[in-house]
Amino acid sequence: MGSDFCAPTVTKALEGKVALITGGASGIGESVARLFVHHGAKVLIADLQDKLGQSLAAELGPQETVSFVHCNVTVDSDVANAVDTAVSRYGQLDVMYNNAGIGGNLDTTILNSDNADFKKVLEINLFGSFLGAKHAARVMIPARKGCILFTGSVASSISGDLSYAYKASKHAMLGLANNLTVEMGKYGIRVNTVSPYGVATPMVTRGMQMDKAAAEEFMSAAGNLRGAVLEPEDVARAALYLASDAAKYVSGLNLIVDGGHNHNHPLFGSSAQA
């Protein structure tokens, strides 16, 4: 983690806010939890990884500031309980970050795409995000305020050489967010998406069967912005902006954090130039 990631700041961007982060025990979710707590938010980490989630919560602060709840995002009652726990424990819910997701089978051919894997990826990435948004809206609409965030992917903006399940889930998630933006706007609730390029999270490195350094080197070489490596903290900073009052009139945005990768068409061969 960079030395400036949690450097002292004059203003805490999320002071007085309560955030619920699904998939918050590791990877991007963990970095978001760390940054949100640093910026004054009370955070409820929701995840299936009980030991990791409990350990992270204990590390970040007392239960009055940050805590953990077991949550399978595909189970309606689990998501409802996570939202209700945030409200009962901290008094409100200002930020719902639907971050939990999986990559699934990485095969990029339609004939080798596994039916069960396709359904599982959509159930977690898309249906899980739908449930998170639905239950967040349940408590945010009466309050007439709040922010709903999604972790999307650059895969929603590019096509080819991608897993069909992952591509479909993230593209559909963007449609979900766009539709939600219009309805929630009537209640003063903002909806935005953060769509990163490849990040060497534990889930990604396992899928690629590489260690973190090798995965970062591979993705950096394939990326557009040379000399830079996309890290979970970079995605967390984008989420911090969208969750904060600095983005008080920003809604319906798909904030693509990809170093311009989605603009780089291989036809022109720029990705091969050093």
Steps between C-alpha positions, in 0.01 A plus 500: 500500500634843406619719784262778398189279485389584851699819545350757740248732341348823618147392411354152536290456188250257655470641850157416642413248228425128529611262226421134432752322276425156358803285427678728743733246662764487227614646169339823383241484779768487766676806357169685484425412864841624610469828313140564605586446868801728463272769362263486795231255390348234717533182296322167500698235311277233345660183367497120498860495626422516870854474641644755257210739552508479878877542505487804273223662704695446823811650341324811369329608818253432780156358417356847550689600184543188287356149522429187301186313396482164322327547166440291190393762248287248308280437805229762545477458877878538539504826307193628685669416831822680398309817416289480816813437709666812360197709592446347844870508591591842360165679466489546122632388162662759277711289263416157363798362310409190300850367451473122546569306184684211336682450172382147438641279227752700298442312173418752225332270247124454477525125437708442813294730722352295782125544557518464878790744522310755289201484734718522812691808377177681412340400829784647707606797288162612369227359723709569810539863393127521427419379853746746650348789310145391581554477874706819508217680321259365762670707771634787289173598334327597829813695598506661154877484482780255441748363251496160330824383340594200288833346409476455126780422258666632188346181354173696478666733247707260290433167331697202378727253680287521813303243698139510379364469851715779643441730202123446515484552876690829497323634192163420657611655829560826317147484360367437851690802631379723217136411557540541875653843447177630347266360764718587800555855377142579602601438861835680496693171490809478279603188308844448346735227381878460527635289211865402538747334268661180632606516864718229655265415786513156665202389290670608176839351581336167585312503171812588303710250700766765552644672803420869555821632344464287186134592458576871537781475246276317254211748530727804494665375179159445341365836619501837332659722766865399507706527815197471730340206679134508598468411869193447722574832670449682168152354467430589863591864434252511212231355726587752772439787261164363387390428858599844627323835484762608246284303255167631632364564147663199334258219422479249216876504448702198396842606625742289296833459677699333224774737387320554170501128413147505358608762243797300374392314185740218409452576128740791536760300690568763765495239777807340344704821501728577791 
